[in-house]
Amino acid sequence: MSSMSVAVAALILGKAVLIADLLPMINRFPDKPLIYNVTWKTLIYLLVATLIHYLERLVDFWRQAGDLVAGNEKLLSEMVWPHFWAIQIILLVLIVMYCTMHELVRAIGKEKVLRISSGRYLSRKFERGAHGQGEEEIDGFSSRSLSRNRTAFSAL
């Protein structure tokens, strides 16, 4: 897959998110576990992205054929379906990651996500806690649990 295809997929995803966010039903499960909203939003975003992707291709074939129905028939007969579905799979992966992070930030807050994901910040705080200042805990992580995890991962 070329970098141009990836760029087109990113643009399609951006359009899908912007359009789908305008729908009143997009935040359907705000009080349920995160997986509900992640799954729901992924489904909506993927459907909108697929529709936009198909319509963008249809416009090109419509111009060539001169008629919408003839353009659609030509599109269906000439479209490289494995390429179309490969782009859709890439979009699905991107959308799942986006929705997961978006819902996580919405649920626990931007600052807490930044603290959790900033390894340098956390490691400095935990090293200070381990050097005689006692066990320090940040956002539910302790220096002892992090050092155990580092040891376990370094053994792999």
C-alpha positions as CSV (number, residue, x, y, z in Angstrom):
1,M,0.0,0.0,0.0
2,S,1.4,3.3,-1.0
3,S,1.9,6.4,1.2
4,M,-0.7,8.1,-1.0
5,S,-3.3,5.5,-0.1
6,V,-2.5,5.9,3.6
7,A,-2.9,9.7,3.2
8,V,-6.3,9.3,1.5
9,A,-7.4,6.9,4.2
10,A,-6.4,9.5,6.8
11,L,-8.4,12.2,5.0
12,I,-11.4,9.9,4.8
13,L,-11.2,9.1,8.5
14,G,-10.9,12.8,9.3
15,K,-14.0,13.6,7.3
16,A,-15.9,10.7,8.9
17,V,-15.1,11.8,12.4
18,L,-16.1,15.4,11.7
19,I,-19.4,14.4,10.1
20,A,-20.2,11.7,12.6
21,D,-19.5,14.0,15.6
22,L,-22.4,16.2,14.4
23,L,-24.9,13.4,14.8
24,P,-26.9,13.7,18.0
25,M,-26.7,9.9,18.6
26,I,-22.9,9.7,18.7
27,N,-22.5,9.8,22.5
28,R,-25.2,7.2,23.2
29,F,-23.6,5.4,26.2
30,P,-21.9,8.1,28.4
31,D,-22.7,6.3,31.7
32,K,-21.8,2.7,30.6
33,P,-18.4,1.1,30.6
34,L,-16.0,2.6,28.0
35,I,-16.3,-0.4,25.6
36,Y,-19.9,0.5,24.8
37,N,-19.1,4.0,23.5
38,V,-15.9,2.8,21.9
39,T,-17.7,0.0,20.0
40,W,-20.7,2.3,19.1
41,K,-18.5,5.2,17.9
42,T,-16.2,2.8,16.0
43,L,-19.2,1.4,14.2
44,I,-20.7,4.8,13.4
45,Y,-17.3,6.3,12.3
46,L,-16.6,3.2,10.1
47,L,-20.0,3.3,8.4
48,V,-19.5,7.0,7.7
49,A,-16.0,6.5,6.4
50,T,-17.1,3.6,4.2
51,L,-19.9,5.7,2.8
52,I,-17.6,8.7,2.1
53,H,-14.9,6.5,0.6
54,Y,-17.5,4.9,-1.8
55,L,-19.1,8.2,-2.7
56,E,-15.7,9.8,-3.5
57,R,-15.0,7.0,-5.9
58,L,-18.6,7.2,-7.3
59,V,-18.2,10.9,-8.2
60,D,-15.1,10.0,-10.4
61,F,-17.0,7.3,-12.2
62,W,-20.1,9.4,-12.5
63,R,-18.1,12.1,-14.3
64,Q,-16.7,9.5,-16.7
65,A,-20.0,7.9,-17.4
66,G,-22.1,11.0,-17.5
67,D,-24.9,9.4,-15.5
68,L,-25.2,8.4,-11.8
69,V,-26.6,4.9,-12.4
70,A,-24.1,4.2,-15.2
71,G,-21.3,5.5,-13.0
72,N,-22.3,3.3,-10.2
73,E,-22.4,0.2,-12.5
74,K,-19.0,1.1,-13.8
75,L,-17.7,1.6,-10.3
76,L,-19.0,-1.8,-9.1
77,S,-17.5,-3.6,-12.1
78,E,-14.1,-1.8,-12.2
79,M,-13.4,-1.2,-8.5
80,V,-10.4,-3.1,-7.1
81,W,-12.3,-4.6,-4.2
82,P,-9.2,-6.0,-2.3
83,H,-7.7,-2.5,-2.3
84,F,-11.0,-1.0,-1.1
85,W,-11.3,-3.5,1.8
86,A,-7.7,-3.1,2.7
87,I,-8.2,0.6,3.2
88,Q,-11.3,-0.1,5.2
89,I,-9.3,-2.5,7.5
90,I,-6.7,0.2,8.0
91,L,-9.5,2.7,8.8
92,L,-11.0,0.2,11.3
93,V,-7.7,-0.1,13.2
94,L,-7.2,3.6,13.3
95,I,-10.8,4.3,14.4
96,V,-10.6,1.7,17.2
97,M,-7.4,3.3,18.5
98,Y,-8.8,6.8,18.2
99,C,-12.1,5.9,19.9
100,T,-10.3,4.1,22.7
101,M,-8.0,7.0,23.5
102,H,-10.8,9.5,23.1
103,E,-13.1,7.7,25.5
104,L,-10.2,7.1,27.9
105,V,-9.4,10.8,28.0
106,R,-13.0,11.7,28.4
107,A,-13.4,9.3,31.3
108,I,-10.3,10.0,33.3
109,G,-9.2,13.4,32.1
110,K,-6.5,14.8,29.9
111,E,-4.1,15.6,32.7
112,K,-4.2,12.1,34.2
113,V,-3.7,10.5,30.7
114,L,-0.7,12.7,30.1
115,R,0.7,11.7,33.5
116,I,0.2,8.0,32.9
117,S,1.6,8.1,29.4
118,S,4.6,10.3,30.1
119,G,7.2,7.7,31.1
120,R,9.9,10.2,31.9
121,Y,7.7,12.0,34.4
122,L,6.6,8.9,36.1
123,S,10.0,7.3,36.3
124,R,11.5,10.5,37.8
125,K,8.8,10.6,40.4
126,F,9.2,6.9,41.3
127,E,13.0,7.1,41.4
128,R,12.7,9.9,44.0
129,G,10.2,7.8,46.0
130,A,12.5,4.8,45.9
131,H,15.6,6.7,47.1
132,G,14.8,7.1,50.7
133,Q,11.6,9.2,50.6
134,G,9.4,6.1,51.0
135,E,7.0,4.5,48.6
136,E,5.3,7.0,46.3
137,E,2.0,6.4,44.5
138,I,0.8,8.3,41.5
139,D,-2.6,7.6,39.9
140,G,-2.7,4.1,41.5
141,F,0.8,3.1,40.4
142,S,3.5,2.6,43.0
143,S,7.3,2.6,42.5
144,R,7.4,-1.0,43.7
145,S,4.8,-2.2,41.2
146,L,6.5,-0.3,38.3
147,S,9.9,-1.7,39.1
148,R,8.4,-5.3,39.2
149,N,6.8,-4.6,35.7
150,R,10.1,-3.2,34.3
151,T,11.9,-6.3,35.6
152,A,9.3,-8.7,34.1
153,F,9.4,-6.9,30.7
154,S,13.2,-6.7,30.6
155,A,13.3,-10.5,31.1
156,L,11.4,-11.0,27.9
